[in-house]
C-alpha cells in the first residue's frame, strides 16, 4: 500500500496526526498517484512484475507520506474503502499492459463489504489478468480473520496471492493465510536481521518452507549492491527496492477541488 522510502520525506509541517481538512481536500480533489516499482528476478536481473504503490499529493504538489494518510483513513473505514477503490482504479488503468501486477489490499478495506452480496472493489480487481493480490498482515486476531476471508474470496476467483511484509515490526503471521498464498514477500527489516545468526536461521527456514510449498519469495528493501548479494545468498527468487529506481514509473492525477459551502 505504501513504500517505506517515500515515508522518509513527509510533507513539511505534517505531524503525526493528519488534519481532517487535509484528508477531505485530498479526497475531493483526488490528488492521487501511483508508483510502479519493478520486482526483479535475482538470477537473471529481468523484471518479472511490477507492484503498484499508492501516492498522495498536497494542494501545492508536494508529496504526502502514504502511511499517515492510510492510518488516518482507518478512523473511517468507508472513507478508506472509497479512497482505495479510486486508487485501485488508477493503478489498474495505467499499469504496464503485459506485466504481472502486484496490488496490495488491507484486510480492513476488504472487511467493509466482506459480508455483503456485492463487492465493487473485488469485481474491479478481478478484471485484471496477471494479477497478484498482496495481503497486508497487521497486528490483531481480527485482522488475521479478515485476511483469511480475503484469501478465500480472491482464490475462489482464480487470483494468485502474496503475503506482504512478512516479519515487519508489530506484524503477525497467520499460518492459514501463509498456506494459502503463492508468493512470500519478506519485509526490508530482514536485511539487518540477516546479519544475526538466529534471525538468519529463521529466515532461511521460512524461505525453505515457501519453496517446499511451491511458492516464490521476494525480498523487499534492496537499496545497495550488497543488499542484492544478501538476497542471492539467501536464495530468494525476486528483489524489490530503490536499487532499481531507474525502472520506477510514476503517474499522478487530480481534479479541481470543490469549495465547501
C-alpha positions in Angstrom: 0.0 0.0 0.0 2.9 2.3 0.6 6.7 2.3 0.3 8.9 3.0 3.3 11.2 5.0 1.0 8.6 7.7 0.4 7.7 7.8 4.1 11.2 9.3 4.8 10.1 12.6 3.2 6.7 13.5 4.7 5.1 16.8 3.6 6.7 19.7 5.5 4.6 20.6 8.6 2.7 17.3 8.5 2.6 15.9 12.1 1.7 12.6 13.5 -2.0 13.4 13.1 -3.2 14.2 9.6 -5.7 17.1 9.8 -9.2 16.2 8.7 -9.2 19.2 6.4 -6.2 17.8 4.5 -7.9 14.4 4.1 -11.2 16.0 2.9 -9.4 18.1 0.4 -7.3 15.2 -0.7 -10.4 13.0 -1.3 -12.4 15.8 -3.1 -9.6 16.7 -5.4 -8.4 13.1 -5.8 -4.8 14.1 -5.7 -3.7 10.5 -6.0 -0.8 8.9 -7.7 0.8 5.6 -8.5 4.4 4.4 -8.4 5.1 1.2 -10.2 8.1 -0.5 -8.7 9.7 -3.4 -10.5 10.2 -6.9 -9.0 13.4 -8.3 -10.4 14.5 -11.9 -10.9 17.6 -12.3 -8.7 19.2 -14.8 -11.1 18.5 -13.1 -14.5 18.1 -9.5 -13.4 14.9 -9.4 -15.6 11.8 -7.6 -14.5 9.2 -10.2 -13.7 6.4 -8.0 -12.3 5.5 -4.5 -11.0 4.0 -3.5 -7.7 1.6 -0.5 -7.8 2.1 1.7 -4.8 -0.3 4.5 -3.7 0.9 8.1 -3.7 -0.7 11.3 -2.4 -0.1 15.0 -3.1 -0.9 18.2 -1.3 -2.5 21.2 -3.0 0.9 22.7 -3.7 2.0 19.5 -5.4 4.3 18.3 -2.6 4.2 14.5 -1.9 2.5 13.3 1.2 3.8 10.3 3.1 1.3 7.5 2.4 1.4 5.7 5.8 0.0 8.6 7.9 -2.8 9.1 5.3 -3.8 5.4 5.4 -3.5 5.4 9.2 -5.9 8.4 9.4 -8.4 6.8 7.0 -8.7 3.8 9.3 -10.8 6.1 11.5 -13.5 6.0 8.8 -13.5 2.6 7.1 -16.0 3.7 4.4 -13.6 6.6 3.5 -10.7 4.1 3.4 -12.7 1.9 1.0 -13.6 4.9 -1.1 -10.0 6.1 -1.4 -8.8 2.5 -2.0 -11.3 2.0 -4.8 -10.3 5.2 -6.6 -6.6 4.4 -6.2 -7.0 0.8 -7.4 -8.8 2.1 -10.5 -5.9 4.4 -11.2 -3.4 1.6 -10.6 -5.2 -0.7 -13.0 -5.7 1.9 -15.7 -2.1 2.8 -16.0 -0.4 -0.5 -15.3 2.0 -1.9 -17.9 -0.3 -4.0 -20.1 1.5 -7.3 -20.3 3.4 -7.3 -17.0 2.4 -9.2 -13.9 0.9 -6.7 -11.5 1.0 -6.8 -7.7 -1.7 -4.9 -5.8 -1.8 -4.8 -2.1 -5.0 -4.8 -0.1 -5.5 -4.0 3.6 -7.9 -6.5 5.2 -9.8 -3.6 6.9 -10.7 -2.3 3.4 -11.9 -5.7 2.3 -13.9 -6.0 5.6 -16.2 -3.1 4.7 -18.1 -5.3 2.2 -16.9 -8.8 3.2 -20.4 -9.8 4.4 -22.3 -8.2 1.6 -23.5 -9.8 -1.6 -21.7 -7.3 -3.9 -18.1 -6.1 -3.5 -17.3 -3.4 -6.1 -13.6 -3.5 -5.2 -13.3 -7.2 -5.6 -15.1 -7.0 -9.0 -12.8 -4.2 -10.1 -9.6 -6.0 -9.3 -10.7 -9.3 -10.8 -11.0 -7.8 -14.2 -7.2 -7.6 -14.5 -5.2 -10.5 -16.0 -1.8 -11.5 -14.5 -2.8 -10.0 -11.1 -1.4 -10.9 -7.7 -3.2 -9.6 -4.6 -0.9 -8.8 -1.7 -2.4 -9.4 1.7 -1.2 -6.9 4.3 -0.9 -8.7 7.6 -1.5 -6.3 10.5 -1.4 -6.9 14.2 -4.6 -8.4 15.6 -6.6 -11.6 15.6 -9.5 -9.8 13.8 -7.0 -8.8 11.0 -6.0 -12.4 10.6 -9.6 -13.5 10.3 -10.2 -10.9 7.6 -7.1 -11.9 5.9 -8.4 -15.4 5.7 -11.7 -14.2 4.2 -9.8 -12.1 1.7 -7.6 -15.0 0.7 -10.7 -17.2 0.2 -12.6 -14.6 -1.9 -9.7 -14.0 -4.3 -8.7 -17.6 -4.5 -12.2 -18.5 -5.5 -11.8 -16.1 -8.5 -8.5 -17.8 -9.5 -6.4 -14.8 -8.4 -3.0 -15.5 -7.1 -2.0 -14.2 -3.7 1.1 -12.9 -1.9 1.7 -12.4 1.8 3.2 -8.9 2.2 5.7 -7.5 4.8 6.4 -10.9 6.5 8.4 -10.1 9.6 7.7 -6.4 9.7 7.8 -4.9 13.2 4.4 -5.1 15.0 3.0 -7.5 12.5 1.7 -11.0 12.9 1.6 -14.1 10.6 -1.5 -16.2 10.2 -0.5 -19.8 9.3 -3.7 -20.3 7.5 -3.0 -17.3 5.3 0.6 -18.3 4.8 -0.6 -21.7 3.5 -3.0 -20.0 1.1 -0.6 -17.7 -0.8 1.6 -18.2 -3.9 4.3 -15.6 -3.0 6.1 -14.7 0.2 7.3 -11.1 0.4 9.8 -10.5 3.2 10.0 -7.1 4.9 13.1 -4.9 4.4 13.9 -5.3 8.1 15.3 -8.8 7.4 18.3 -7.3 5.6 19.6 -6.1 9.0 18.4 -9.2 10.8 20.2 -11.5 8.3 23.5 -10.5 10.0 22.3 -12.1 13.2 22.8 -15.9 13.3 19.4 -16.8 14.9 17.4 -14.4 12.8 19.2 -15.6 9.6 18.4 -19.2 10.5 14.7 -18.3 10.9 14.7 -16.5 7.6 16.5 -19.4 5.8 13.9 -21.9 7.2 11.0 -19.7 6.1 12.4 -19.4 2.6 12.9 -23.1 2.5 9.3 -23.6 3.7 8.0 -21.3 1.0 9.9 -23.2 -1.7 8.9 -26.6 -0.4 5.3 -25.4 -0.7 5.9 -24.4 -4.3 5.8 -20.7 -3.6 8.2 -17.9 -4.7 10.0 -15.5 -2.4 10.6 -11.8 -2.8 12.9 -9.7 -0.5 12.0 -6.0 -0.2 14.1 -3.0 0.6 17.0 -3.8 -1.8 18.9 -0.5 -2.0 22.5 -1.3 -2.4 24.5 -3.9 -4.4 25.4 -5.6 -1.1 21.7 -6.0 -0.3 21.3 -7.8 -3.6 24.2 -10.1 -2.6 22.4 -11.0 0.6 19.3 -11.7 -1.4 21.3 -14.0 -3.7 23.0 -15.8 -0.8 19.6 -16.4 0.9 18.2 -18.0 -2.3 15.2 -15.7 -2.8 13.6 -15.5 -6.2 12.9 -11.8 -6.6 14.2 -8.5 -5.3 12.4 -5.1 -4.9 13.7 -1.8 -3.8 15.4 1.5 -4.6 18.3 -0.2 -6.3 16.0 -0.5 -9.3 14.8 3.2 -9.2 15.7 3.7 -12.8 12.8 1.4 -13.7 10.2 3.2 -11.4 7.2 4.6 -13.2 5.1 7.4 -11.8 1.5 8.5 -12.6 -0.3 11.4 -10.9 -3.8 12.8 -11.2 -6.0 15.4 -9.7 -9.2 17.2 -10.3 -10.3 20.7 -9.2 -11.4 20.9 -5.6 -15.0 21.9 -5.0 -15.3 24.7 -2.4 -17.1 23.9 0.8 -20.3 25.8 1.4 
